[in-house]
Amino acid sequence: MIFNAVPALTWAIFPEPQCDLQKLWERVYTEWFPTSGYEQVEGPQFEMYYGMPGHTQGEIWIPVKKK
């Protein structure tokens, strides 16, 4: 069995209770990054999904560092 390790990074985690991750991606880059004092670093980005059909929540995980 092959496992790929996720590197140890600092992550900005953005929850989205309505699971509208497309709109959340846009808001992260147009609203959060310009004002946060953080910048994105190289590494994997994740979309996480939780819940049951009809009641799904999501999160976006982006690797970051302070500017």
C-alpha positions in Angstrom: 0.0 0.0 0.0 1.3 3.5 -0.9 0.7 6.4 1.3 1.5 10.0 0.3 2.4 12.2 3.3 1.0 15.6 3.7 3.7 18.1 4.6 3.7 19.9 7.9 2.4 23.4 7.0 0.4 26.2 8.5 -3.1 26.0 7.1 -5.8 28.6 6.8 -9.1 26.7 7.1 -12.3 28.2 5.8 -15.6 26.4 6.9 -18.7 26.6 4.7 -21.9 25.3 6.4 -23.9 25.5 3.1 -21.1 23.7 1.1 -21.0 26.5 -1.5 -17.3 26.1 -1.9 -17.1 27.8 -5.4 -18.3 31.1 -3.8 -16.0 30.5 -0.8 -12.9 30.1 -3.1 -13.7 33.4 -4.7 -14.1 35.2 -1.3 -10.9 33.7 0.0 -8.9 35.2 -2.8 -10.7 38.5 -3.3 -11.5 39.3 0.4 -9.4 37.3 2.9 -5.9 37.2 1.3 -5.7 40.9 0.5 -6.4 41.9 4.1 -5.2 38.9 6.2 -1.4 39.5 6.4 -0.9 35.9 5.0 0.2 34.6 1.7 -0.3 31.3 0.1 2.7 28.9 0.0 3.4 25.9 -2.2 1.6 22.8 -1.1 -1.6 20.9 -1.5 -5.0 22.6 -1.2 -7.9 20.6 0.1 -11.7 20.6 -0.1 -13.2 18.6 2.8 -16.8 17.5 2.8 -18.8 16.3 5.9 -22.3 15.2 6.6 -25.1 13.3 4.9 -26.7 13.9 1.5 -29.0 16.9 1.8 -27.0 18.2 4.8 -23.4 18.6 3.7 -20.9 21.0 5.0 -17.5 21.8 3.6 -14.1 23.3 4.3 -11.3 24.7 2.2 -7.7 24.2 3.5 -4.9 26.4 2.0 -1.3 26.4 3.1 -0.1 29.8 4.2 2.6 31.8 5.8 2.8 35.3 7.4 3.9 38.0 5.0 
